[in-house]
Amino acid sequence: MSYLWTSEYVSPGHPDKVADQISDTLLDVYLRVDPRAKVAAETMVKGNTVYLCGEITSAVAISQSDLEKDIRKTIAEIGYNREEYGFNAETCKIVFDISEQSREINQSVELGDERIGAGDQGFVFGYATKETPTFMPPAIYLAKQIINHTYGGIQTVFGGEDMIRPDMKSQVTLRYDEHGVQEIDTVLLSCCHSEKMNVQDLTEYVQRHVINKVKEENPEHIQRWFTENTKYLINPAGTWNIGGPVTDCGLTGRKIVIDQYGADCPIGGGAFSGKDSSKVDRSAAYLCRFLALHTLNKNVESKRIMVQLAYAIGVEHPVSYRIVDQDTKREYGLGDFSLKDLTPRAIQERFGLLKPIYLETARKGHFGNKAYTNNGIEFYAWDYNDHFY
């Protein structure tokens, strides 16, 4: 038995990811001054214009000019800081259309000082596998590594010079049999680049500075997946000089499969970016990842764990949960956890979700990042750490 399986990833400079980062920038700005702010921010980027819409209720007002400063800073950090890109942090137009959160929704969420209900109905998933060092599925794990090294090369290899540009996508196809991954069948990378490079130059850069580094930083069993049969498709459509929002409209929440586990796990359908943690399609998805990792760590015989939680709007506790071994179909209980740990308030407290940690998730991905602390704030508290080895 043999089959092919594929997942993809995109860079922070992809227009949809630009929109995600702007939405999470807005969320972080409000959480810095009001940890209880209710934010649902949607962004569209097209041409040299940013359209920011949504609902925000906060005890602290922030001027549009102050919001603009943070938004332009985020765009510049992504790499859109040159006029020749068409989309430029300094010159882009920013349009706001923001109202307050619905009173009816707010009343259903704010149940008291110590209790909050789910901000909407919805179901979410979590996943963890022992196949890769970050406990992420192999295809999206490799696709993300390829993007990280390619995008990182803008600074590390080219020193910020206009050679490769921020907009890029990767795709990895794996060949499986009944024993698991046997080899990488195809690596696909489409990368925007300047007129100073041709496709041959780009291909040489990818092979030398990307593929070799991916091989070097991985354990031996993953290195063996790169074989003489592996095909490399680098910019298969040819030259790509014009990218970003100039050629492709970007929207918040349009990369929700990439934000989660690629093709290897179902998703609930709700986007993450721009939403405060009362929205369980974000916060409960983080808990699902934590529960999957925890269950995997506690059960050495398991290789892949999937978790589902479902909520009703205005209700604290989930209406359902399931933790299952994808291979053996063995069902697990909550183990060290109880239903009280699954409420929105408990999730907020466990992971520090009232702090401004969200731009980082839109920039580096929501899962597959080791937890760390910076300036007293813990990032990715739901993801793997030294406890999960």
C-alpha positions as YAML, in Angstrom:
chain: A
units: angstrom
residues:
- id: 1
  name: MET
  ca: [0.00, 0.00, 0.00]
- id: 2
  name: SER
  ca: [1.42, 3.38, -1.02]
- id: 3
  name: TYR
  ca: [-0.10, 6.82, -1.31]
- id: 4
  name: LEU
  ca: [0.85, 10.51, -1.54]
- id: 5
  name: TRP
  ca: [-0.12, 13.16, 1.01]
- id: 6
  name: THR
  ca: [0.35, 16.94, 0.76]
- id: 7
  name: SER
  ca: [0.23, 20.05, 2.95]
- id: 8
  name: GLU
  ca: [1.26, 23.66, 2.34]
- id: 9
  name: TYR
  ca: [2.49, 26.72, 4.23]
- id: 10
  name: VAL
  ca: [2.85, 30.44, 3.47]
- id: 11
  name: SER
  ca: [5.23, 33.18, 4.57]
- id: 12
  name: PRO
  ca: [4.38, 36.19, 6.75]
- id: 13
  name: GLY
  ca: [4.49, 38.20, 3.51]
- id: 14
  name: HIS
  ca: [1.62, 36.32, 1.87]
- id: 15
  name: PRO
  ca: [-1.32, 38.76, 1.60]
- id: 16
  name: ASP
  ca: [-3.65, 36.64, 3.77]
- id: 17
  name: LYS
  ca: [-0.97, 36.40, 6.47]
- id: 18
  name: VAL
  ca: [-0.39, 40.15, 6.24]
- id: 19
  name: ALA
  ca: [-4.08, 40.60, 7.01]
- id: 20
  name: ASP
  ca: [-3.87, 38.14, 9.92]
- id: 21
  name: GLN
  ca: [-0.91, 40.01, 11.41]
- id: 22
  name: ILE
  ca: [-2.65, 43.37, 11.15]
- id: 23
  name: SER
  ca: [-5.75, 41.96, 12.89]
- id: 24
  name: ASP
  ca: [-3.63, 40.52, 15.70]
- id: 25
  name: THR
  ca: [-1.67, 43.77, 15.95]
- id: 26
  name: LEU
  ca: [-4.95, 45.55, 16.67]
- id: 27
  name: LEU
  ca: [-5.84, 42.92, 19.28]
- id: 28
  name: ASP
  ca: [-2.46, 43.27, 21.02]
- id: 29
  name: VAL
  ca: [-2.69, 47.06, 21.07]
- id: 30
  name: TYR
  ca: [-5.99, 46.87, 22.99]
- id: 31
  name: LEU
  ca: [-4.85, 44.11, 25.35]
- id: 32
  name: ARG
  ca: [-1.85, 46.22, 26.41]
- id: 33
  name: VAL
  ca: [-4.20, 48.83, 27.87]
- id: 34
  name: ASP
  ca: [-7.30, 46.73, 28.61]
- id: 35
  name: PRO
  ca: [-6.83, 42.98, 29.15]
- id: 36
  name: ARG
  ca: [-10.63, 42.50, 29.17]
- id: 37
  name: ALA
  ca: [-11.18, 44.17, 25.80]
- id: 38
  name: LYS
  ca: [-13.49, 42.33, 23.42]
- id: 39
  name: VAL
  ca: [-12.02, 42.39, 19.93]
- id: 40
  name: ALA
  ca: [-13.14, 40.89, 16.62]
- id: 41
  name: ALA
  ca: [-11.00, 42.52, 13.94]
- id: 42
  name: GLU
  ca: [-11.11, 41.68, 10.24]
- id: 43
  name: THR
  ca: [-8.57, 43.01, 7.75]
- id: 44
  name: MET
  ca: [-8.42, 43.18, 3.97]
- id: 45
  name: VAL
  ca: [-5.32, 44.32, 2.11]
- id: 46
  name: LYS
  ca: [-5.42, 45.20, -1.57]
- id: 47
  name: GLY
  ca: [-3.09, 47.36, -3.62]
- id: 48
  name: ASN
  ca: [-1.66, 49.94, -1.23]
- id: 49
  name: THR
  ca: [-4.70, 50.06, 1.03]
- id: 50
  name: VAL
  ca: [-5.56, 48.39, 4.34]
- id: 51
  name: TYR
  ca: [-9.24, 48.02, 5.24]
- id: 52
  name: LEU
  ca: [-9.80, 47.25, 8.92]
- id: 53
  name: CYS
  ca: [-13.30, 46.38, 10.10]
- id: 54
  name: GLY
  ca: [-14.90, 44.71, 13.08]
- id: 55
  name: GLU
  ca: [-16.24, 45.13, 16.59]
- id: 56
  name: ILE
  ca: [-14.32, 46.34, 19.64]
- id: 57
  name: THR
  ca: [-15.51, 47.05, 23.17]
- id: 58
  name: SER
  ca: [-12.85, 48.43, 25.49]
- id: 59
  name: ALA
  ca: [-12.68, 50.49, 28.68]
- id: 60
  name: VAL
  ca: [-9.81, 52.43, 27.10]
- id: 61
  name: ALA
  ca: [-10.18, 54.40, 23.88]
- id: 62
  name: ILE
  ca: [-7.30, 54.34, 21.37]
- id: 63
  name: SER
  ca: [-7.07, 56.91, 18.59]
- id: 64
  name: GLN
  ca: [-6.89, 55.83, 14.98]
- id: 65
  name: SER
  ca: [-3.57, 57.64, 14.61]
- id: 66
  name: ASP
  ca: [-2.07, 55.51, 17.41]
- id: 67
  name: LEU
  ca: [-3.49, 52.35, 15.86]
- id: 68
  name: GLU
  ca: [-2.00, 53.34, 12.52]
- id: 69
  name: LYS
  ca: [1.50, 53.59, 14.02]
- id: 70
  name: ASP
  ca: [1.39, 49.99, 15.20]
- id: 71
  name: ILE
  ca: [-0.15, 48.75, 11.94]
- id: 72
  name: ARG
  ca: [2.52, 50.46, 9.84]
- id: 73
  name: LYS
  ca: [5.24, 49.05, 12.13]
- id: 74
  name: THR
  ca: [3.89, 45.53, 11.60]
- id: 75
  name: ILE
  ca: [3.76, 45.95, 7.82]
- id: 76
  name: ALA
  ca: [7.33, 47.27, 7.77]
- id: 77
  name: GLU
  ca: [8.57, 44.36, 9.89]
- id: 78
  name: ILE
  ca: [6.97, 41.90, 7.48]
- id: 79
  name: GLY
  ca: [9.17, 43.40, 4.78]
- id: 80
  name: TYR
  ca: [6.85, 45.68, 2.82]
- id: 81
  name: ASN
  ca: [9.04, 48.77, 3.13]
- id: 82
  name: ARG
  ca: [9.92, 49.59, -0.48]
- id: 83
  name: GLU
  ca: [7.96, 51.55, -3.06]
- id: 84
  name: GLU
  ca: [8.78, 49.01, -5.78]
- id: 85
  name: TYR
  ca: [6.69, 46.42, -3.91]
- id: 86
  name: GLY
  ca: [3.55, 48.50, -4.50]
- id: 87
  name: PHE
  ca: [2.41, 47.86, -0.93]
- id: 88
  name: ASN
  ca: [4.45, 50.04, 1.44]
- id: 89
  name: ALA
  ca: [4.20, 50.53, 5.21]
- id: 90
  name: GLU
  ca: [4.95, 54.25, 4.95]
- id: 91
  name: THR
  ca: [2.56, 55.20, 2.16]
- id: 92
  name: CYS
  ca: [-0.34, 52.73, 2.40]
- id: 93
  name: LYS
  ca: [-3.81, 54.08, 3.10]
- id: 94
  name: ILE
  ca: [-5.56, 52.68, 6.19]
- id: 95
  name: VAL
  ca: [-9.36, 52.69, 6.34]
- id: 96
  name: PHE
  ca: [-11.22, 51.92, 9.59]
- id: 97
  name: ASP
  ca: [-14.80, 50.75, 10.01]
- id: 98
  name: ILE
  ca: [-15.13, 49.60, 13.62]
- id: 99
  name: SER
  ca: [-18.15, 49.50, 15.93]
- id: 100
  name: GLU
  ca: [-18.77, 48.13, 19.43]
- id: 101
  name: GLN
  ca: [-19.52, 44.51, 20.20]
- id: 102
  name: SER
  ca: [-23.23, 43.65, 20.19]
- id: 103
  name: ARG
  ca: [-24.77, 44.18, 23.65]
- id: 104
  name: GLU
  ca: [-26.61, 40.87, 23.37]
- id: 105
  name: ILE
  ca: [-23.37, 39.00, 22.68]
- id: 106
  name: ASN
  ca: [-21.57, 40.89, 25.43]
- id: 107
  name: GLN
  ca: [-24.26, 40.01, 27.98]
- id: 108
  name: SER
  ca: [-24.07, 36.33, 27.06]
- id: 109
  name: VAL
  ca: [-20.28, 36.30, 27.47]
- id: 110
  name: GLU
  ca: [-19.88, 38.39, 30.65]
- id: 111
  name: LEU
  ca: [-21.53, 36.16, 33.24]
- id: 112
  name: GLY
  ca: [-19.76, 37.66, 36.27]
- id: 113
  name: ASP
  ca: [-16.34, 38.55, 37.63]
- id: 114
  name: GLU
  ca: [-15.15, 34.93, 37.67]
- id: 115
  name: ARG
  ca: [-17.22, 33.48, 34.84]
- id: 116
  name: ILE
  ca: [-17.50, 34.04, 31.11]
- id: 117
  name: GLY
  ca: [-19.49, 32.15, 28.54]
- id: 118
  name: ALA
  ca: [-18.26, 31.12, 25.13]
- id: 119
  name: GLY
  ca: [-18.33, 34.03, 22.70]
- id: 120
  name: ASP
  ca: [-19.94, 31.89, 20.01]
- id: 121
  name: GLN
  ca: [-20.91, 28.34, 19.21]
- id: 122
  name: GLY
  ca: [-18.33, 26.20, 17.49]
- id: 123
  name: PHE
  ca: [-16.16, 23.12, 17.53]
- id: 124
  name: VAL
  ca: [-12.36, 23.01, 17.45]
- id: 125
  name: PHE
  ca: [-9.61, 20.42, 17.07]
- id: 126
  name: GLY
  ca: [-6.18, 19.70, 18.44]
- id: 127
  name: TYR
  ca: [-3.49, 17.33, 17.21]
- id: 128
  name: ALA
  ca: [-0.09, 16.00, 18.25]
- id: 129
  name: THR
  ca: [2.17, 13.35, 16.74]
- id: 130
  name: LYS
  ca: [5.53, 11.85, 17.68]
- id: 131
  name: GLU
  ca: [6.66, 11.84, 14.04]
- id: 132
  name: THR
  ca: [8.42, 15.23, 14.20]
- id: 133
  name: PRO
  ca: [10.40, 17.22, 16.81]
- id: 134
  name: THR
  ca: [7.61, 19.79, 17.20]
- id: 135
  name: PHE
  ca: [4.88, 17.13, 17.39]
- id: 136
  name: MET
  ca: [3.31, 18.53, 14.21]
- id: 137
  name: PRO
  ca: [2.26, 16.44, 11.17]
- id: 138
  name: PRO
  ca: [5.23, 15.76, 8.85]
- id: 139
  name: ALA
  ca: [3.96, 17.51, 5.71]
- id: 140
  name: ILE
  ca: [3.12, 20.88, 7.28]
- id: 141
  name: TYR
  ca: [6.17, 20.59, 9.55]
- id: 142
  name: LEU
  ca: [8.48, 20.43, 6.52]
- id: 143
  name: ALA
  ca: [6.52, 23.00, 4.51]
- id: 144
  name: LYS
  ca: [6.86, 25.44, 7.43]
- id: 145
  name: GLN
  ca: [10.59, 24.80, 7.80]
- id: 146
  name: ILE
  ca: [11.12, 25.51, 4.11]
- id: 147
  name: ILE
  ca: [9.26, 28.82, 4.41]
- id: 148
  name: ASN
  ca: [11.07, 29.78, 7.61]
- id: 149
  name: HIS
  ca: [14.50, 29.34, 6.04]
- id: 150
  name: THR
  ca: [13.52, 30.94, 2.71]
- id: 151
  name: TYR
  ca: [11.83, 33.96, 4.31]
- id: 152
  name: GLY
  ca: [14.55, 34.24, 6.96]
- id: 153
  name: GLY
  ca: [17.11, 34.53, 4.18]
- id: 154
  name: ILE
  ca: [15.83, 38.02, 3.37]
- id: 155
  name: GLN
  ca: [17.92, 39.17, 6.34]
- id: 156
  name: THR
  ca: [20.36, 36.35, 7.07]
- id: 157
  name: VAL
  ca: [21.55, 35.69, 3.52]
- id: 158
  name: PHE
  ca: [20.82, 38.91, 1.63]
- id: 159
  name: GLY
  ca: [21.09, 41.38, 4.52]
- id: 160
  name: GLY
  ca: [17.78, 43.05, 3.70]
- id: 161
  name: GLU
  ca: [18.77, 43.74, 0.09]
- id: 162
  name: ASP
  ca: [15.96, 43.45, -2.45]
- id: 163
  name: MET
  ca: [16.61, 39.94, -3.74]
- id: 164
  name: ILE
  ca: [13.90, 37.57, -2.54]
- id: 165
  name: ARG
  ca: [10.66, 39.27, -1.54]
- id: 166
  name: PRO
  ca: [8.21, 38.61, 1.33]
- id: 167
  name: ASP
  ca: [5.45, 36.77, -0.55]
- id: 168
  name: MET
  ca: [6.03, 33.01, -0.84]
- id: 169
  name: LYS
  ca: [4.27, 29.63, -0.58]
- id: 170
  name: SER
  ca: [5.57, 26.10, -0.07]
- id: 171
  name: GLN
  ca: [4.05, 22.66, -0.50]
- id: 172
  name: VAL
  ca: [5.41, 19.26, 0.50]
- id: 173
  name: THR
  ca: [4.16, 15.92, -0.82]
- id: 174
  name: LEU
  ca: [5.09, 12.79, 1.12]
- id: 175
  name: ARG
  ca: [4.98, 9.17, 0.05]
- id: 176
  name: TYR
  ca: [3.50, 6.88, 2.68]
- id: 177
  name: ASP
  ca: [3.09, 3.14, 3.06]
- id: 178
  name: GLU
  ca: [1.67, 1.09, 5.94]
- id: 179
  name: HIS
  ca: [4.78, 1.88, 8.00]
- id: 180
  name: GLY
  ca: [4.48, 5.67, 7.67]
- id: 181
  name: VAL
  ca: [6.47, 8.24, 5.69]
- id: 182
  name: GLN
  ca: [8.91, 6.62, 3.25]
- id: 183
  name: GLU
  ca: [10.20, 9.65, 1.37]
- id: 184
  name: ILE
  ca: [9.52, 13.19, 0.25]
- id: 185
  name: ASP
  ca: [8.04, 12.94, -3.22]
- id: 186
  name: THR
  ca: [7.89, 16.64, -4.14]
- id: 187
  name: VAL
  ca: [9.00, 19.96, -2.67]
- id: 188
  name: LEU
  ca: [7.25, 22.96, -4.23]
- id: 189
  name: LEU
  ca: [8.25, 26.55, -3.52]
- id: 190
  name: SER
  ca: [6.93, 29.67, -5.21]
- id: 191
  name: CYS
  ca: [8.89, 32.74, -4.10]
- id: 192
  name: CYS
  ca: [8.57, 36.34, -5.20]
- id: 193
  name: HIS
  ca: [11.96, 37.79, -6.13]
- id: 194
  name: SER
  ca: [13.53, 40.92, -7.57]
- id: 195
  name: GLU
  ca: [14.56, 41.50, -11.16]
- id: 196
  name: LYS
  ca: [18.17, 40.97, -10.02]
- id: 197
  name: MET
  ca: [17.52, 37.23, -9.78]
- id: 198
  name: ASN
  ca: [16.35, 34.65, -12.26]
- id: 199
  name: VAL
  ca: [14.74, 31.30, -11.49]
- id: 200
  name: GLN
  ca: [18.10, 29.51, -11.72]
- id: 201
  name: ASP
  ca: [19.58, 31.88, -9.10]
- id: 202
  name: LEU
  ca: [16.58, 31.27, -6.87]
- id: 203
  name: THR
  ca: [16.83, 27.51, -7.30]
- id: 204
  name: GLU
  ca: [20.50, 27.54, -6.32]
- id: 205
  name: TYR
  ca: [19.69, 29.66, -3.24]
- id: 206
  name: VAL
  ca: [16.92, 27.27, -2.19]
- id: 207
  name: GLN
  ca: [19.07, 24.18, -2.57]
- id: 208
  name: ARG
  ca: [22.10, 25.65, -0.83]
- id: 209
  name: HIS
  ca: [20.58, 27.77, 1.95]
- id: 210
  name: VAL
  ca: [17.15, 26.21, 2.49]
- id: 211
  name: ILE
  ca: [17.05, 22.49, 1.71]
- id: 212
  name: ASN
  ca: [20.51, 21.84, 3.15]
- id: 213
  name: LYS
  ca: [19.60, 23.65, 6.38]
- id: 214
  name: VAL
  ca: [16.32, 21.77, 6.68]
- id: 215
  name: LYS
  ca: [18.24, 18.52, 6.37]
- id: 216
  name: GLU
  ca: [20.91, 19.57, 8.86]
- id: 217
  name: GLU
  ca: [18.52, 20.62, 11.62]
- id: 218
  name: ASN
  ca: [16.39, 17.48, 11.52]
- id: 219
  name: PRO
  ca: [16.85, 14.07, 13.16]
- id: 220
  name: GLU
  ca: [18.15, 11.21, 11.07]
- id: 221
  name: HIS
  ca: [14.78, 9.63, 10.34]
- id: 222
  name: ILE
  ca: [13.58, 12.86, 8.68]
- id: 223
  name: GLN
  ca: [16.85, 13.35, 6.80]
- id: 224
  name: ARG
  ca: [16.28, 9.94, 5.21]
- id: 225
  name: TRP
  ca: [13.00, 11.20, 3.75]
- id: 226
  name: PHE
  ca: [15.05, 13.29, 1.27]
- id: 227
  name: THR
  ca: [15.98, 10.78, -1.42]
- id: 228
  name: GLU
  ca: [17.31, 10.75, -4.98]
- id: 229
  name: ASN
  ca: [13.67, 10.48, -6.08]
- id: 230
  name: THR
  ca: [12.64, 13.75, -4.41]
- id: 231
  name: LYS
  ca: [11.53, 16.32, -6.98]
- id: 232
  name: TYR
  ca: [12.06, 20.08, -6.48]
- id: 233
  name: LEU
  ca: [9.73, 22.54, -8.20]
- id: 234
  name: ILE
  ca: [11.04, 26.06, -7.60]
- id: 235
  name: ASN
  ca: [8.86, 28.77, -9.14]
- id: 236
  name: PRO
  ca: [7.41, 26.31, -11.64]
- id: 237
  name: ALA
  ca: [5.39, 29.12, -13.26]
- id: 238
  name: GLY
  ca: [8.63, 31.02, -13.98]
- id: 239
  name: THR
  ca: [9.71, 34.53, -13.04]
- id: 240
  name: TRP
  ca: [7.70, 36.15, -10.20]
- id: 241
  name: ASN
  ca: [8.62, 39.78, -9.54]
- id: 242
  name: ILE
  ca: [5.29, 41.32, -8.51]
- id: 243
  name: GLY
  ca: [3.63, 39.82, -5.43]
- id: 244
  name: GLY
  ca: [1.90, 40.75, -2.20]
- id: 245
  name: PRO
  ca: [-1.37, 42.68, -1.95]
- id: 246
  name: VAL
  ca: [-0.75, 44.38, -5.32]
- id: 247
  name: THR
  ca: [-1.53, 41.14, -7.15]
- id: 248
  name: ASP
  ca: [-3.57, 39.20, -4.58]
- id: 249
  name: CYS
  ca: [-6.19, 40.53, -2.17]
- id: 250
  name: GLY
  ca: [-5.46, 39.36, 1.39]
- id: 251
  name: LEU
  ca: [-8.12, 38.56, 4.00]
- id: 252
  name: THR
  ca: [-8.01, 37.66, 7.67]
- id: 253
  name: GLY
  ca: [-8.82, 34.02, 8.31]
- id: 254
  name: ARG
  ca: [-8.32, 32.67, 4.80]
- id: 255
  name: LYS
  ca: [-5.40, 30.44, 5.83]
- id: 256
  name: ILE
  ca: [-7.10, 28.52, 8.66]
- id: 257
  name: VAL
  ca: [-5.82, 25.12, 7.49]
- id: 258
  name: ILE
  ca: [-2.24, 26.42, 7.47]
- id: 259
  name: ASP
  ca: [-2.89, 27.98, 10.89]
- id: 260
  name: GLN
  ca: [-3.65, 24.53, 12.27]
- id: 261
  name: TYR
  ca: [-2.38, 21.11, 11.14]
- id: 262
  name: GLY
  ca: [-2.50, 21.14, 7.37]
- id: 263
  name: ALA
  ca: [-4.26, 18.18, 5.76]
- id: 264
  name: ASP
  ca: [-3.74, 15.83, 8.70]
- id: 265
  name: CYS
  ca: [-6.50, 16.99, 11.05]
- id: 266
  name: PRO
  ca: [-10.03, 18.35, 10.60]
- id: 267
  name: ILE
  ca: [-10.65, 21.97, 11.55]
- id: 268
  name: GLY
  ca: [-13.69, 23.66, 13.01]
- id: 269
  name: GLY
  ca: [-13.82, 26.41, 10.42]
- id: 270
  name: GLY
  ca: [-13.35, 29.43, 12.69]
- id: 271
  name: ALA
  ca: [-10.39, 31.75, 12.13]
- id: 272
  name: PHE
  ca: [-7.99, 32.70, 14.94]
- id: 273
  name: SER
  ca: [-6.49, 36.10, 14.18]
- id: 274
  name: GLY
  ca: [-8.10, 39.30, 15.40]
- id: 275
  name: LYS
  ca: [-10.18, 37.54, 18.07]
- id: 276
  name: ASP
  ca: [-9.79, 37.92, 21.82]
- id: 277
  name: SER
  ca: [-9.74, 34.79, 23.96]
- id: 278
  name: SER
  ca: [-13.45, 34.84, 24.84]
- id: 279
  name: LYS
  ca: [-13.87, 33.48, 21.30]
- id: 280
  name: VAL
  ca: [-13.45, 29.74, 21.83]
- id: 281
  name: ASP
  ca: [-12.72, 29.04, 18.18]
- id: 282
  name: ARG
  ca: [-9.32, 30.48, 19.09]
- id: 283
  name: SER
  ca: [-8.74, 29.86, 22.81]
- id: 284
  name: ALA
  ca: [-10.28, 26.37, 22.90]
- id: 285
  name: ALA
  ca: [-8.23, 25.38, 19.84]
- id: 286
  name: TYR
  ca: [-5.14, 26.26, 21.88]
- id: 287
  name: LEU
  ca: [-6.44, 24.06, 24.71]
- id: 288
  name: CYS
  ca: [-7.06, 21.22, 22.26]
- id: 289
  name: ARG
  ca: [-3.41, 21.33, 21.18]
- id: 290
  name: PHE
  ca: [-2.35, 21.26, 24.86]
- id: 291
  name: LEU
  ca: [-4.64, 18.31, 25.62]
- id: 292
  name: ALA
  ca: [-3.32, 16.42, 22.59]
- id: 293
  name: LEU
  ca: [0.28, 16.97, 23.69]
- id: 294
  name: HIS
  ca: [-0.53, 16.07, 27.29]
- id: 295
  name: THR
  ca: [-2.31, 12.86, 26.31]
- id: 296
  name: LEU
  ca: [0.50, 11.89, 23.93]
- id: 297
  name: ASN
  ca: [3.06, 12.46, 26.67]
- id: 298
  name: LYS
  ca: [1.13, 10.41, 29.22]
- id: 299
  name: ASN
  ca: [0.55, 7.43, 26.90]
- id: 300
  name: VAL
  ca: [3.83, 6.16, 25.49]
- id: 301
  name: GLU
  ca: [2.07, 3.58, 23.32]
- id: 302
  name: SER
  ca: [0.27, 6.29, 21.33]
- id: 303
  name: LYS
  ca: [1.74, 7.92, 18.25]
- id: 304
  name: ARG
  ca: [-0.96, 10.40, 17.13]
- id: 305
  name: ILE
  ca: [-3.66, 12.03, 19.25]
- id: 306
  name: MET
  ca: [-6.63, 14.08, 18.05]
- id: 307
  name: VAL
  ca: [-8.90, 16.18, 20.28]
- id: 308
  name: GLN
  ca: [-12.26, 17.85, 19.65]
- id: 309
  name: LEU
  ca: [-14.13, 20.33, 21.86]
- id: 310
  name: ALA
  ca: [-17.50, 21.95, 21.09]
- id: 311
  name: TYR
  ca: [-19.19, 24.95, 22.74]
- id: 312
  name: ALA
  ca: [-22.51, 26.79, 22.80]
- id: 313
  name: ILE
  ca: [-22.66, 30.59, 22.85]
- id: 314
  name: GLY
  ca: [-23.00, 31.99, 26.36]
- id: 315
  name: VAL
  ca: [-22.33, 28.61, 28.02]
- id: 316
  name: GLU
  ca: [-19.19, 28.03, 30.10]
- id: 317
  name: HIS
  ca: [-18.61, 24.31, 29.72]
- id: 318
  name: PRO
  ca: [-18.22, 22.51, 26.40]
- id: 319
  name: VAL
  ca: [-21.17, 20.54, 25.10]
- id: 320
  name: SER
  ca: [-18.84, 17.74, 24.03]
- id: 321
  name: TYR
  ca: [-15.25, 16.59, 24.07]
- id: 322
  name: ARG
  ca: [-13.33, 13.71, 22.55]
- id: 323
  name: ILE
  ca: [-9.70, 12.58, 22.83]
- id: 324
  name: VAL
  ca: [-8.77, 9.72, 20.52]
- id: 325
  name: ASP
  ca: [-5.71, 7.82, 19.27]
- id: 326
  name: GLN
  ca: [-5.93, 8.15, 15.49]
- id: 327
  name: ASP
  ca: [-4.25, 4.81, 14.87]
- id: 328
  name: THR
  ca: [-5.76, 2.46, 17.46]
- id: 329
  name: LYS
  ca: [-9.04, 4.41, 17.84]
- id: 330
  name: ARG
  ca: [-8.61, 4.14, 21.59]
- id: 331
  name: GLU
  ca: [-10.67, 6.73, 23.46]
- id: 332
  name: TYR
  ca: [-9.09, 8.71, 26.30]
- id: 333
  name: GLY
  ca: [-10.71, 10.67, 29.10]
- id: 334
  name: LEU
  ca: [-9.62, 14.06, 30.38]
- id: 335
  name: GLY
  ca: [-7.07, 12.44, 32.68]
- id: 336
  name: ASP
  ca: [-5.56, 15.14, 34.90]
- id: 337
  name: PHE
  ca: [-8.17, 17.67, 33.75]
- id: 338
  name: SER
  ca: [-11.83, 18.29, 34.57]
- id: 339
  name: LEU
  ca: [-14.67, 20.14, 32.88]
- id: 340
  name: LYS
  ca: [-13.76, 23.20, 34.96]
- id: 341
  name: ASP
  ca: [-10.46, 23.35, 33.06]
- id: 342
  name: LEU
  ca: [-12.33, 23.61, 29.77]
- id: 343
  name: THR
  ca: [-14.18, 26.87, 30.45]
- id: 344
  name: PRO
  ca: [-13.12, 30.06, 28.63]
- id: 345
  name: ARG
  ca: [-11.99, 31.69, 31.89]
- id: 346
  name: ALA
  ca: [-9.90, 28.66, 32.90]
- id: 347
  name: ILE
  ca: [-8.29, 28.55, 29.44]
- id: 348
  name: GLN
  ca: [-7.47, 32.27, 29.65]
- id: 349
  name: GLU
  ca: [-5.82, 31.84, 33.04]
- id: 350
  name: ARG
  ca: [-3.87, 28.68, 32.15]
- id: 351
  name: PHE
  ca: [-2.25, 30.18, 29.04]
- id: 352
  name: GLY
  ca: [-2.15, 33.89, 29.91]
- id: 353
  name: LEU
  ca: [-4.47, 34.76, 27.05]
- id: 354
  name: LEU
  ca: [-5.33, 38.25, 28.33]
- id: 355
  name: LYS
  ca: [-1.83, 39.43, 27.46]
- id: 356
  name: PRO
  ca: [-0.61, 40.84, 24.11]
- id: 357
  name: ILE
  ca: [0.80, 37.62, 22.67]
- id: 358
  name: TYR
  ca: [-1.09, 37.35, 19.42]
- id: 359
  name: LEU
  ca: [0.92, 39.09, 16.69]
- id: 360
  name: GLU
  ca: [3.58, 36.47, 17.33]
- id: 361
  name: THR
  ca: [1.09, 33.67, 16.56]
- id: 362
  name: ALA
  ca: [0.03, 35.25, 13.27]
- id: 363
  name: ARG
  ca: [3.69, 35.76, 12.34]
- id: 364
  name: LYS
  ca: [5.22, 32.42, 13.39]
- id: 365
  name: GLY
  ca: [2.20, 30.12, 13.39]
- id: 366
  name: HIS
  ca: [-0.14, 29.07, 16.17]
- id: 367
  name: PHE
  ca: [1.27, 25.58, 16.71]
- id: 368
  name: GLY
  ca: [4.62, 23.85, 16.52]
- id: 369
  name: ASN
  ca: [6.48, 26.58, 18.40]
- id: 370
  name: LYS
  ca: [8.27, 25.91, 21.65]
- id: 371
  name: ALA
  ca: [6.89, 27.88, 24.60]
- id: 372
  name: TYR
  ca: [9.11, 30.72, 25.84]
- id: 373
  name: THR
  ca: [9.00, 33.78, 28.10]
- id: 374
  name: ASN
  ca: [9.93, 37.33, 27.05]
- id: 375
  name: ASN
  ca: [9.73, 40.36, 29.37]
- id: 376
  name: GLY
  ca: [7.69, 38.35, 31.84]
- id: 377
  name: ILE
  ca: [5.09, 37.29, 29.25]
- id: 378
  name: GLU
  ca: [4.80, 33.64, 28.28]
- id: 379
  name: PHE
  ca: [4.25, 32.91, 24.61]
- id: 380
  name: TYR
  ca: [2.84, 29.64, 23.23]
- id: 381
  name: ALA
  ca: [2.06, 28.32, 26.72]
- id: 382
  name: TRP
  ca: [-0.28, 25.79, 25.08]
- id: 383
  name: ASP
  ca: [2.43, 24.40, 22.81]
- id: 384
  name: TYR
  ca: [5.30, 22.00, 23.42]
- id: 385
  name: ASN
  ca: [7.97, 22.65, 26.06]
- id: 386
  name: ASP
  ca: [10.47, 20.64, 28.06]
- id: 387
  name: HIS
  ca: [7.60, 18.76, 29.69]
- id: 388
  name: PHE
  ca: [6.65, 17.22, 26.34]
- id: 389
  name: TYR
  ca: [9.88, 15.40, 25.46]
...
